[in-house]
Amino acid sequence: MALSMDISPSNHCMAFGDEHSGISVYSQAGNTEPVFNLFPRETEFADHLLSYPHMGIDDPMAIYSSIPLPHLPPGETSYASDNWPARFAKEVYRPLPIIDPLVLNQ
């Protein structure tokens, strides 16, 4: 299995490293002296995206405020969700469940 790969700066050959510390070099036919990168740099990878726990949309105990809002781009002052039409915005009252009087008396 190939674990690493490098291409020469001249694009005349490719080298593959395997799990047994072997290197396989492939080059163009007739090219006996391929050129390799003598000053390699570490590969730069993109930052990992933050992942959040899975929450069901119909879960009444989901805590959506635990997911932060993204930063607004320069010049913006509100999110798209701040301008919902009235037919989509509905305030809902969640009454507290009735607490057993025995619990309150203790």
Backbone as a ProteinNet text record, in pm:
[ID]
protein_1_A
[PRIMARY]
MALSMDISPSNHCMAFGDEHSGISVYSQAGNTEPVFNLFPRETEFADHLLSYPHMGIDDPMAIYSSIPLPHLPPGETSYASDNWPARFAKEVYRPLPIIDPLVLNQ
[TERTIARY]
84.3	0	89.7	59.8	136.9	96.4	195.6	168.1	209.1	298.8	342.3	370.9	369.4	393.6	461.7	550.4	615.3	633.2	621.8	643.4	761.4	850.9	969.4	929.3	1009.9	977.3	969.8	1043.7	1041.1	926.5	850	737.8	781.7	906.2	956.3	943.9	921	909.1	821.8	776.7	698.4	760	754.6	805.6	694.7	681.7	582.2	652.7	617.3	670.7	566.4	610.3	514.5	537.2	454.4	460.1	584.6	661	782.9	907.8	890.1	999.3	1067	995.3	1048.2	1002.6	1083.4	1049.2	1046.8	936.3	924.6	926.2	1019.6	1034.7	991	902.1	854.3	892.4	956.5	997	966.4	982.8	959.2	1062.2	1023.8	1117.2	1236.6	1354.9	1476.8	1530.8	1459.3	1506.2	1582.5	1716.8	1797.8	1834.6	1820.2	1854.2	1737.7	1638.4	1525.5	1567.4	1499.7	1529.3	1424.6	1471.1	1381.1	1389.5	1293	1289.6	1388.1	1495.4	1597.8	1563.9	1468.8	1429.8	1278.9	1232	1087.2	1036.8	910.1	842	728.8	689.2	575.4	449.1	361.8	235.9	144.7	80.1	-13.5	-154.6	-222.6	-359.3	-454.3	-576.5	-678.6	-713.4	-758.3	-800.7	-923.4	-933.2	-1049.5	-1170.7	-1285.1	-1409.1	-1455.9	-1512.2	-1566.5	-1689.1	-1700.2	-1818.9	-1899.6	-2027.4	-2118.4	-2197.7	-2249.1	-2325.3	-2453.2	-2493.6	-2615.8	-2737.1	-2828.1	-2952.6	-3068.2	-3168.7	-3286.8	-3369.4	-3426.9	-3504.3	-3632.9	-3686.2	-3807.8	-3780	-3655.5	-3621.6	-3653.3	-3751.8	-3787.4	-3679.1	-3584.5	-3478.6	-3347.6	-3349.4	-3227.4	-3189.7	-3062.5	-3014.3	-2944.1	-3020.6	-2965.9	-2876	-2888.1	-2803.1	-2658.9	-2632	-2494.4	-2414	-2481	-2411.5	-2401.1	-2278.4	-2263.4	-2300.2	-2345.4	-2373.1	-2241.2	-2234.8	-2111.4	-2092	-1968.6	-1939.7	-1999	-2050.7	-2106.1	-1993.4	-2010.8	-1910.2	-1902.3	-1791.1	-1780.5	-1891.5	-1951.5	-2058.3	-2197.3	-2210	-2341	-2376.5	-2504.2	-2546.9	-2650.7	-2705.1	-2804.1	-2794	-2844.7	-2847.4	-2974.6	-2976.1	-3095	-3212.2	-3182.6	-3289.3	-3352.2	-3292	-3351.1	-3467	-3482.9	-3583	-3686.5	-3729.4	-3830.1	-3963	-4039.4	-4175.4	-4260.9	-4363.7	-4447	-4514.4	-4543.4	-4611.8	-4521	-4389.1	-4296.4	-4254.1	-4275	-4235.4	-4355.8	-4343.3	-4454.1	-4395.7	-4443.6	-4399	-4477.8	-4408.2	-4471.4	-4441.9	-4544.6	-4530.3	-4516.2	-4412	-4392.4	-4425.5	-4540.8	-4576.1	-4486.5	-4459.6	-4382.5	-4466.1	-4403.3	-4481.3	-4524	-4634.1	-4686.5	-4593	-4552	-4460.5	-4543.9	-4510.8	-4582.2	-4570.9	-4682.9	-4678.5	-4589.8	-4575	-4487.9	-4343.3	-4302.8	-4166.2	-4149.5	-4251.4	-4241.5	-4241.6	-4309.2	-4318	-4191.2	-4104.6	-3984	-3870.2
-115.9	0	123.4	219.3	343.4	437	484	573.3	717.1	735.4	870.7	877.6	1001.1	1021.6	1155.1	1163.2	1289.2	1294.6	1414.2	1437	1530.9	1502.1	1585.6	1724.1	1827.9	1963.4	1973.3	1888.3	1892.2	1809.7	1742	1656.2	1540.6	1496.5	1386.1	1252	1252.7	1124.7	1139.3	1023.5	1016.4	909.1	930.2	832	800.2	671.5	624.5	551.3	584.8	514.3	418.9	298.2	199.6	169.3	78.7	49.3	-30	-80.1	-155.8	-69.6	63.6	160.6	148.8	100.8	93.2	212.4	251.9	362.4	310.2	334.2	296.7	424.4	431.6	551.5	518	600.3	586	712	695.2	812.4	788.8	893.9	884	791.1	727.6	638.6	719.1	669.1	735.6	839.2	871.9	970.1	895.5	901.7	825.5	904.4	1037.3	1120.3	1212.8	1160.7	1247.3	1348.4	1461.5	1568.1	1563.3	1563.7	1561	1691.3	1714.9	1833.2	1813.6	1892.3	1877.7	1954.6	2045	2125.7	2113.7	1997.8	1980.3	2057.7	2094.2	2159.6	2071.3	2091.8	2017.1	2054	1956.7	1981.3	2062.2	2164.4	2246.1	2195.4	2162.5	2114.3	2220.1	2218.2	2311.6	2278.3	2378.9	2356.8	2267.2	2186.1	2098.9	2181.5	2145.8	2211.9	2159.7	2249	2207	2120	2015.1	1931.2	1944.6	1940.7	1955.5	1827.4	1802.2	1678.6	1678.1	1559.2	1543.9	1578.1	1658.4	1693.6	1675.3	1603.4	1586	1713.6	1745.3	1868.6	1862.2	1740.1	1731.6	1698.5	1704.5	1677.1	1799.7	1789.6	1907.4	1945.6	1855.3	1883.4	1927.7	1947.9	1989.6	2131.7	2154.7	2286.3	2348.8	2418.3	2475.9	2595.8	2654.7	2769.1	2727.6	2597	2551.6	2561.8	2583.9	2600.5	2749.7	2803.5	2947.7	2991.3	3114.6	3171.4	3205.2	3195.4	3233	3384	3425.6	3568.8	3633.2	3754.3	3827.1	3881.4	3880.6	3940.9	4092.1	4155.2	4300.8	4374.5	4471.2	4549.8	4495.3	4372.8	4313.9	4340.5	4362.6	4391	4292.7	4206	4110.9	3981.7	3875	3745.3	3733.3	3639.9	3617.5	3571.9	3499.6	3451.4	3563.5	3682.8	3795.6	3858.7	3824	3889	3789.6	3696.4	3600	3671	3626.1	3678.8	3639.2	3718.6	3696.6	3560	3506.4	3377.3	3262	3282.7	3179.1	3199.5	3317.2	3346.5	3328.4	3242.5	3216.7	3198.7	3279	3263.3	3151.2	3066	2951.1	2956.5	2941.3	2940.6	2795.9	2769.2	2635.6	2640.6	2591	2595	2498.7	2537.3	2450.5	2329.9	2215.2	2100.3	2119.1	2059.4	2072.3	1998.6	2069.6	2011.8	1954	1835.2	1765.6	1846.5	1875	1952.6	1891	1760	1695.6	1740.7	1759.7	1805.7	1949.4	2031.4	2171.4	2186.1	2096.4	2104.8	2060.5	1990.9	1939.2	2036.9
0	0	0	-85.8	-93.5	19.1	97.1	208.8	179.3	84.5	50.6	-97.8	-149.5	-291.8	-310.4	-409.2	-441.9	-592.1	-645.5	-788.2	-801.1	-893.9	-909.9	-961.2	-929.7	-976.3	-1129.1	-1197	-1343.4	-1400.9	-1314.1	-1354.2	-1444.3	-1427.8	-1508.8	-1438.8	-1307.6	-1238.3	-1114	-1065.1	-942.4	-854.2	-721.7	-626.7	-527	-495	-399.5	-287.1	-161.1	-45.2	7.8	48.4	97.6	244.9	301.7	444.9	484.3	387.5	416.2	397.8	398.1	380.7	245.3	149.1	12.4	-69.1	-166.1	-255.3	-397.8	-465.4	-606.8	-688.6	-784.4	-866.9	-1009	-1061.3	-1199.3	-1275.2	-1390.4	-1468	-1614.8	-1691.8	-1835.4	-1897.8	-2003.4	-2073	-2123.2	-2098.6	-2145.4	-2048.9	-1942.7	-1846	-1736.8	-1740.8	-1645	-1520.9	-1520.9	-1405.7	-1370.1	-1298.1	-1260.8	-1154.1	-1149.8	-1054	-942.7	-816.1	-701.9	-625.4	-540.8	-456.1	-341.6	-338.8	-235.5	-108.5	-113.6	1.6	24.5	69.5	87.7	209.2	205	317.1	363.6	488.7	541.7	463.8	446.5	378.7	470.1	415.4	492.5	467	575	565	618.2	570.7	618.7	763	837.2	974.6	976.5	1079.5	1092.9	1133.8	1078.6	1116.3	1251.5	1329.2	1457.6	1435.1	1511.2	1499.9	1629.1	1614.3	1727	1743.3	1862.6	1882.9	1799.5	1761.4	1682	1767.3	1710.8	1780.2	1682.3	1726.2	1643.3	1639.8	1524.9	1510.8	1592.8	1619.8	1700.9	1846.7	1888.5	2028	2113.1	2205.4	2285.5	2386.8	2413.4	2510.6	2443.2	2312	2242	2281.4	2300.2	2340.5	2219.4	2138	2015.4	2043.2	2160.9	2192.8	2218	2225.3	2243.5	2115	2002.2	1874.8	1847.5	1843.3	1825.2	1683.1	1672.5	1540.4	1471.8	1339.4	1270.3	1276.5	1259.4	1259.5	1135.4	1151.8	1038	951.5	819	732.4	757.5	723.6	743.3	669.1	734.8	673.4	698.9	746.6	775.7	922.2	947.6	1084.8	1137.5	1051.4	1098.8	1018.3	1077.3	1012.1	928.2	834.8	753	839.8	947.6	1035.8	1117.2	1120.1	1193.2	1116.7	991	905	853.1	938.3	895.7	870.2	771.1	755.4	876.2	903.1	1021.9	1018.9	901.3	895.6	940.5	939.7	985.8	1130.8	1184.2	1322.4	1412.7	1511	1602.3	1741.3	1836.8	1974.4	2037.4	2106.8	2169.9	2318.3	2399.4	2544.4	2589.8	2663.1	2719.3	2867.6	2906	3049.1	3127.6	3251.8	3339.8	3378	3390.2	3435.3	3581.3	3615.2	3751.5	3847.3	3951.7	4050.5	4163.3	4203.2	4308.7	4438.8	4505.5	4631.3	4739	4737.9	4837.3	4817.8	4694.6	4667.4	4717	4697.9	4738.8	4891.6	4960.8	5107.2	5178.1	5110.7	5176.1	5171.7
[MASK]
++++++++++++++++++++++++++++++++++++++++++++++++++++++++++++++++++++++++++++++++++++++++++++++++++++++++++

